[in-house]
């Protein structure tokens, strides 16, 4: 009897192939999860920086235009900020503004004014 050509796939080769593909898929999804996590953290930090910069610019412009006394009597902060503490530090040249951000953190900003 003539022997057939044995070019089929064995069970061991099949198991090894699935194991290699499984490991590759696990690393792929782990990489996707890590990228998503880094992106969300950087987005939150960027938004917090933008909020702080925006608040400082508003306070800075208001102090330059109307002075600190007018700032302490008005509510110039945007609706999502709450100006908790406005005070002078060091001989009326440094203004300290404590702002409660929408994420619940308190941010202390200092503005030097000559």
Beta strands, then each sheet from edge to edge (+ up, - down):
strand 1: 82-89
strand 2: 94-100
strand 3: 106-112
sheet 1: 1+ 2- 3+
end
